[in-house]
Every structure is written in structure tokens, then in C-alpha cells.
Amino acid sequence: MKKCQKTVLITGASSGMGRSTVIALAKQGFVVYAGSRTPDKLFDIQTEFIRPIKLDITDPQNIEESIGFIDEIDILINNAGYGLVSTVEDVTEKEMFDQFNVNVFGILRVCKAVIPKMRKQESGVIINISSFLGKIGLPLFTFYNASKYAVEGITDSLRYELKDFNIRVHSIMPGFFDTNFARDNLVTNSKTFEGDSAYAEMVSTLAPTIVAQINEGNSTEEVSEMILEIIENVNFPARKTAGDKAKKFIPMKKELSDEDFERRVRAYYDL
Ligand SMILES: NC(=O)c1ccc[n+]([C@@H]2O[C@H](COP(=O)([O-])OP(=O)(O)OC[C@H]3O[C@@H](n4cnc5c(N)ncnc54)[C@H](OP(=O)(O)O)[C@@H]3O)[C@@H](O)[C@H]2O)c1
């Protein structure tokens, strides 16, 4: 039997963690508005419970138009995001802005549109899909790191801001997960990846290792199950790690000094 009729809005729903969460929540009886730039990619799983909507989180007007008609949103899952791989000296203004426009401002825009609905309902749950790279830096991932550190900050601030309205805010910090993140959606700076770049050696060792670790990463169901747990458990912690790499590195980061942790990461990735 279906458990509930709560309404969920999720961004970046067409692939990876987003798509698997849409399916998992619909199975439990949630009505899921599956937001995507390409909602047709969700037509194959469209049902009474899975409602694909066109959603571009970089466009405030589109956000208003796309979700304005949904009277109540009980759960918001800010999932859309991608990674930029670039050194700081090579990055373009556009690459830098786009990374924050999607991963940071996108979340804030959707929150801005959804929070008034949750406040009126006097309840809600917001789940931000961050990353273990929201607590740990890596070379070539400075912009992605900075964007996910920002997501962690957004989560912390919103928890205070929304508590009195009975709106819970959480973040999930995944390690590496087997999705389209590295297969289709990574953005790479062309200069950084040139053979004669001053960073060529680092690029040639680190980038393929990270891509391989993502593509051989954990299965997205772990994240979907954690999302269900957050929804059901009012006492769920503010943030939690998911996947092997996050479970290995985040506790280590807490236990060691910054310098000792850095030494471990250097040794692990041969940096
Ligand atoms: N895979 C990992 O190892 C990993 C690890 C830690 C954190 N994460 C985070 O997990 C979340 C989900 O990623 P995923 O691994 O499931 O990757 P994915 O399969 O690439 O899915 C990400 C979704 O985000 C949206 N997206 C991607 N690039 C975008 C862009 N340039 N502009 C706007 N939207 C864009 C897309 O949604 P639509 O096309 O449907 O709009 C896409 O379906 C992201 O926030 C990512 O940062 C992933």
C-alpha cells in the first residue's frame, strides 16, 4: 500500500542520484515533481506519482513559472550540480560564474521560491546534495570545492533561519558515485588540459584517477535511501556522508590536524 501523499520537488532529476531518488520516492507514494532542463528524459518513467517538469535553476523566471502552480511542497531536494575541472590561473570568467550559478545560486533560487510555500504550511524538509568535497579540498577542483563548501554554509545558515517555521534543512555529502557526473557532465578547462600546461603532470595523474573513482563509485540507491530516512526521521543529523570515499575521508578529516590530513591526501593521490 502507498504510504503517503506528500509532495516532493527535486532538481536535476533526469539522471544519476536525481533519477534514482525520483523512482525510490514514487514507490513510497510520494508525488514527485521531477525538475529537469530536459524533462522528456523522464517521460519513460512518468506516472501519476512521477511528474516531470521543465526546470532550469539558473533562470528565476522559469523557476517561478515551473513551480508556481504547485500549491504545497513538503520536501525540496536540491540535487542538480556538476563539476568544473580547472586550475585557478586558467579558469574563464564564464566557467567560474557558471559553476556557482548552478551549484550555489541555483540552490538559493529554488529555496527562495519554495520557502514561502513551506512557511505557509508550517512544515517542510530541504535536502541539499552537497559532496564530501564540501569539506575537503582537491587541486583542479577548486571551483567545485568552493561551490560545495558554500552548500554546506547554506545548509548551516538555513537551519537557523527556518527552524521556527518547522522547516528542517539537511545536507548529504556523497563520496564518489557511479552516475553521469564524470561520464557526460564534467566541464574541463581547455588550457589546463593542454599537454604543455604547467600543471600537465598533475592533470595526467589526478584527473583520470578521480574520473575512474567516480565511474566505479557507489550505487545511487544509497543516497535515495538516505533521503527517505531524512524525510521520515525528524531527528536525522544536520549532515551525513554517503558512499565509501566520504566515509573514509570525512572522519579522518575530523580526527587529524589540517596538515596531517593533507599529508594523507597527498600520499593517497600521489600529489
Ligand atoms: N557522482 C558523484 O560522484 C558525486 C559525488 C558527490 C556529490 N555529487 C553531487 O550529486 C548531485 C547529483 O549528481 P550526479 O552524480 O547524480 O550526476 P549526474 O548524473 O550528472 O546528474 C546531475 C544532474 O544535475 C543537472 N546538471 C548537470 N549539469 C548541469 C548544468 N551544467 N547546469 C544545470 N544542471 C546541470 C542535470 O539535471 P537535468 O539535466 O535533469 O536538469 C543532471 O541530471 C550533484 O549536485 C553532484 O555535485 C556527485
The ligand as a Gaussian input file, in Angstrom:
#p B3LYP/6-31G(d) Opt

LIG

0 1
 N       28.625000      11.376000      -8.696000
 C       29.427000      11.731000      -7.718000
 O       30.488000      11.127000      -7.516000
 C       29.046000      12.865000      -6.793000
 C       29.760000      12.986000      -5.602000
 C       29.430000      13.984000      -4.706000
 C       28.393000      14.846000      -4.984000
 N       27.702000      14.707000      -6.162000
 C       26.599000      15.653000      -6.391000
 O       25.420000      14.923000      -6.581000
 C       24.489000      15.692000      -7.331000
 C       23.890000      14.809000      -8.412000
 O       24.906000      14.466000      -9.341000
 P       25.012000      13.033000     -10.044000
 O       26.235000      12.398000      -9.551000
 O       23.733000      12.305000      -9.956000
 O       25.361000      13.494000     -11.545000
 P       24.551000      13.487000     -12.914000
 O       24.143000      12.086000     -13.259000
 O       25.432000      14.211000     -13.855000
 O       23.235000      14.314000     -12.595000
 C       23.314000      15.679000     -12.232000
 C       22.103000      16.455000     -12.698000
 O       22.358000      17.830000     -12.438000
 C       21.937000      18.605000     -13.535000
 N       23.073000      19.294000     -14.160000
 C       24.261000      18.784000     -14.573000
 N       24.996000      19.708000     -15.189000
 C       24.266000      20.848000     -15.155000
 C       24.481000      22.162000     -15.633000
 N       25.599000      22.498000     -16.261000
 N       23.510000      23.061000     -15.447000
 C       22.367000      22.738000     -14.808000
 N       22.109000      21.494000     -14.337000
 C       23.049000      20.584000     -14.510000
 C       21.376000      17.690000     -14.587000
 O       19.965000      17.718000     -14.453000
 P       18.948000      17.992000     -15.674000
 O       19.716000      17.799000     -16.948000
 O       17.923000      16.964000     -15.420000
 O       18.479000      19.376000     -15.477000
 C       21.873000      16.313000     -14.178000
 O       20.927000      15.340000     -14.425000
 C       25.260000      16.902000      -7.854000
 O       24.948000      18.029000      -7.075000
 C       26.728000      16.500000      -7.638000
 O       27.549000      17.620000      -7.437000
 C       28.010000      13.748000      -7.060000

